[in-house]
Each structure stands twice: as C-alpha cells, then as structure tokens.
C-alpha cells in the first residue's frame, strides 16, 4: 500500500479492519447492508465514536461519512449482515 491508494474493504458480518502501524486512511464511504447497527472507529476495547447509526432502516445503505483510521483507532462494524465494509484513500 502507498499514499494515494484507494482502499476497498468488503466483509460479511461484524468485523474490524486495522491498517499497519504508520498507515493512515480516510474512510470516504461505508457500506452497511440492510440491518441495524453502526460503523465507526474503535481502539480494540471501546468504540469511542459512533459515526453512522443504522437504527433507522429507511436510511440509505451507503453513507459518505469521512473519518480517519490508523493502527490505534481503526474501522469497526457492528452490523451482522453481509455486504459491509468501506472505501477510502491512504493519506500516510
């Protein structure tokens, strides 16, 4: 991976994705499937920020929410359905 690379992560069910140490990624859009839950960042113990809450099932399944992830605070998805993940760009 290098600065400027587009990162696309797709998974089924609850998951997290942690870049290597020294890598920073800006998440541009999350893909949340069609069930309730949230996507955001975690440090492995707690989710300090819940950026997208999927409790309203009338919301769009793809949401642009722009946040940064690192090796310390990385992507987390609490949604148990298939087709979850994110797209972003590596900035460091």
C-alpha positions in Angstrom: 0.0 0.0 0.0 1.1 3.5 -0.7 -0.1 7.1 -0.3 -2.9 7.8 -2.8 -4.0 4.1 -3.0 -7.8 3.5 -3.0 -8.7 1.1 -0.2 -11.8 -1.1 -0.6 -12.7 -3.4 2.2 -15.7 -5.8 2.0 -16.7 -8.3 4.6 -19.7 -10.3 5.9 -20.9 -9.7 9.4 -19.3 -8.0 12.4 -15.8 -7.1 11.6 -12.9 -4.6 12.0 -10.1 -3.6 9.8 -6.8 -2.2 11.2 -4.1 -0.8 8.9 -0.4 -1.4 9.6 1.5 0.9 12.0 2.3 4.2 10.4 -0.6 4.0 7.8 -3.4 6.5 7.9 -6.6 6.1 5.8 -9.5 8.5 5.3 -12.8 6.5 5.0 -15.0 8.1 2.4 -18.0 5.8 2.4 -19.3 2.9 4.5 -21.4 0.1 3.2 -23.8 -1.2 5.8 -26.1 -3.8 4.4 -29.7 -3.7 5.5 -29.8 -4.3 9.2 -29.4 -2.1 12.3 -26.1 -1.3 13.9 -23.3 1.2 13.4 -19.9 1.7 11.8 -17.2 3.9 13.3 -13.8 3.6 14.9 -12.5 1.5 17.9 -9.3 1.1 19.8 -10.0 -2.6 20.3 -11.7 -2.1 23.7 -14.3 0.5 23.2 -15.9 2.4 20.2 -15.1 6.0 21.2 -17.1 7.5 18.3 -20.2 6.1 16.5 -20.2 7.9 13.2 -23.1 6.1 11.5 -26.0 4.7 13.4 -28.1 2.3 11.2 -31.1 2.1 13.6 -33.4 3.8 11.1 -33.7 1.1 8.3 -35.1 3.8 5.9 -31.6 5.3 5.7 -29.5 4.7 2.6 -27.3 1.7 2.8 -24.3 3.6 1.5 -23.3 6.6 3.6 -20.5 9.1 3.0 -19.1 10.0 6.4 -15.4 10.8 6.0 -13.3 9.9 9.1 -9.7 8.8 9.6 -8.4 5.5 10.8 -5.0 4.4 12.0 -3.4 1.4 13.6 -4.5 2.8 17.0 -8.1 3.9 16.1 -9.4 1.7 13.4 -12.6 0.7 11.5 -15.2 -1.2 13.3 -18.6 -2.5 12.0 -21.2 -3.9 14.4 -23.7 -4.9 11.7 -24.2 -8.7 11.3 -25.4 -8.7 7.7 -23.4 -9.4 4.6 -22.0 -6.7 2.3 -20.5 -4.4 4.8 -17.3 -2.5 4.5 -15.8 0.8 3.4 -13.9 2.7 0.7 -11.2 5.2 1.4 -7.9 6.6 0.4 -4.5 6.2 2.1 -3.0 9.5 3.1 0.1 8.4 5.0 
